[in-house]
Structures are given as C-alpha cells and as structure tokens.
Amino acid sequence: MPEIDFWYEFASTYSYLAAMRAEPMARAAGVGLRWRPFLLGPIFAAQGWNNSPFNIYPAKGRYMWRDMERLCAERGLAFRRPDPFPQNTLLAARLAWAVPDDRRADFSRSVYLAEFAEGRDISDARLLASLLSELGLPADALLARAKSDEVKTRLRAETEAAQAAGVFGAPAFVTADGELFWGDDRLEQALGWARGKD
Amino acid sequence: MPEIDFWYEFASTYSYLAAMRAEPMARAAGVGLRWRPFLLGPIFAAQGWNNSPFNIYPAKGRYMWRDMERLCAERGLAFRRPDPFPQNTLLAARLAWAVPDDRRADFSRSVYLAEFAEGRDISDARLLASLLSELGLPADALLARAKSDEVKTRLRAETEAAQAAGVFGAPAFVTADGELFWGDDRLEQALGWARGKD
C-alpha cells in the first residue's frame, strides 16, 4: 500500500480541515497516512515572519476566516475562531509525539476540535489533559513524557524533516517519491499521485 | 444569468491556468464571466513586497513551479517558465482594456499562451502587436489607444476596484453578492456559489 506523509501544525486552520477528512479519504483511496505534526514557527521565522501570515497580511487574513466559515459550513464542521490566533502549539505538538503511534490521529483530531470547533485555548495543559483522559490515555504520564528529551528531540527532528521536504506551510502532503502538495484542497491530488505511482 | 468577476494579472502563473479553463466551465455552469485584468504590483507593494512572493520566499517558489508543471501536464497545457519572472505586464494589461470588450478573453488567452506555453517576453510591444494581428485586431491603433489617458485611468480604476473587493492575489473570483474566492483551484466553488445565490 502506498503511503503519504501528512504534515500538520496545530495552529493551522486549514490543517483542521485536512485532519477531519484525511483518514476516510486515504482509506477509500487505498493509501496509508503517516500523521506528522510539526511546528511552523521555526519555518516561518526562516522566512522572516514572527507571526502568522494571516495576521501580517490583513487582506489575506480576512479572506482565510471567511473561506474557513464557508468550507466548514459546506462540510458540516463547527467552526469558532480561537483567541488568541495563532495558538501556542508547542505542548500539543509534543503530546502528539508522546502518545502511542496508533493514537496520534485520534489525539490530533481531538485537539483540532477543541481549538477550532469550540474555540478553546490548546496551550492549556489542563485542557490537553482532559482530552487525553477522554481518549482513555494516561494524561499525567503523557504530560511528563511530553517534557522528556526524547519527545523534544523528536519534534525538533520532525520540523527539520518537514523543512527538508520543502514544506513551507500547513497542511502539506508528501508522497514516497518526494512530491509535495500544499493545502487541504490538494489532498485529493496527493492521494491520486500516491496511487498512480504505486 | 448570474455573473462573476474574474480578476487576473498577466504575470500570474495560476491566472494562466484559470484563463485557459474559465470560459467553458462558466458556460457549462450557466454563469457569466467578466474578464477583469488588473495589476498586482500596487497591491503587493501595499503589503510590503516589491517582487513576486514566489521570488521572495524560495521554498514557496520552488513549490509553485513544480505545482504548475504537474497541473499543466494533467490538463494537457504546455508550460514554459518565462524569463524574467515575473514579467512586466503593464502594456499587456493596458492593451487588454484597449481591445473591444468582446475580444478581451481572446486577447488575454493569447497573451498567457505566449508567456507561459512559449516562454516569450510579453513586455515586448512587437510581440503584443503580432498577437493582436493574429486575432484580426488593429495592432497600431490599439497600441496607441493603450497609451491614452482613458485606458491608463481604466486600468488604475480596475486595480483599485480589485483591492476594494478584497483581492490580494490572482486569480480571484468575486460573486455579485461580494464573496471572494482566491486561486484557480477555487473556480468550481465560485461558480457553485454564483449559481446557488441566483
């Protein structure tokens, strides 16, 4: 079965869209999905941005919020703008690498729903602990593990791997032969490429 | 029949994609298309950019060129990167407003093909004159008209109207009720919105 890397950042609105549909679509296409959360901050910083481009460029930001409203309405997804935007996602991303590999997708969707369907603050360790508990995961142990050198190093390495793969925004999809597709609206194309090249 | 504004800039690679498919798709959807060429330069300058973001941000630029190659191959369109990129599009845009309204689409497609299918320099007045002649249009008269105050003022007014509609990149589609859709890959959504609201 061909596989693609699904690169996502918890602060990214369009990553929320992709996270909510990627798994059923990949399954239907017969393509495996590797969930790879990373941090956009260092990649944006390398481009000279110290904030979200949606805040730096107001016309682009206004468009994105309206676009998200329309797309979420079309897909039957709740949408609420979190405050502040972007959220600090360091702890959530470390936790996503601390949970067992086969629970990463569940945990990630749960974080996105809290943030963008409910507008909650996902930098809050208590909120993240409650999301873990609802998934039947050991919150205290995982919060401790999220602070380990192993997990910190892993998240840094993933962010470097994203950058090395050419990722400059999120979500992004990378096929086994190194083709990069950027944006939730390119998920279909990425799956088609992965199938065609198998 | 509902109508949408099709905002495009001759230097824009994704506008080439949209220009080559917008008319048959709009016709099939029963939606009218108003072809509105404008200049991105003043809009980018207002965002602090004095060059294409694809040149300012190299990772984004590398992605765009590869993405264009893939999409053009998929759609059976020739693609050749013009040098320099972006092209100076002032004269082409003025000419697009100088030609009769019912020839603007033909002329615009012809400019895009010269630029992105053949990699030619569309700032060259002789090239533009030959494109006009091939379309059976009076090249000398139109080149003179392109330098008139009327046409210069029109292009400036169009660029201001694009900006006022929230346009921050090209191509963009704006429906009668003011909804903005950005990017060739949103053409379907824009047409659907225009139909739904009719």
Interface residues (C-beta under 8 A of the other chain):
Chain A: Q47 Y57 A59 K60 R62 Y63 R66 D67 R70 Q163 G166 V167 F168 G169 E179 L180 F181 W182 D185 R186 Q189 W193
Chain B: Q47 Y57 A59 K60 R62 Y63 R66 D67 R70 Q163 G166 V167 F168 G169 E179 L180 F181 W182 D185 R186 Q189 W193
